[in-house]
Amino acid sequence: MRAAVMPWLNVFRAFPSIAVGLLIVALYAAMAVLAPWLAPMDPITVHADAVLSPPSARFWLGTDGNGMDLLSRIIYGARYAF
């Protein structure tokens, strides 16, 4: 088993950008799978009092023109990207 793993480690050592790219994709996939637990709010709940709100403690990335939390929408959007 160890001999089969070693060529892959050599590739990652020779091309660290491949390892970084795979790490980013893996984190994005984990975010998509764990979206219901990671998202701070429901992505389709409208907050009429916070339309086009800038980033704050309540809305980390702000809100869109409809008053929806952008961070939650990005996290749930990862599920549809895959």
Protein Blocks (a to p, Z undefined) as FASTA:
>chain_A
ZZmmmmmmmmmmmmmmlmmmmmmmmmmmmmmmmmmmmpmbdfkbccfklgoiacdfklmn
bpafkopafklmmmmmmmmmZZ
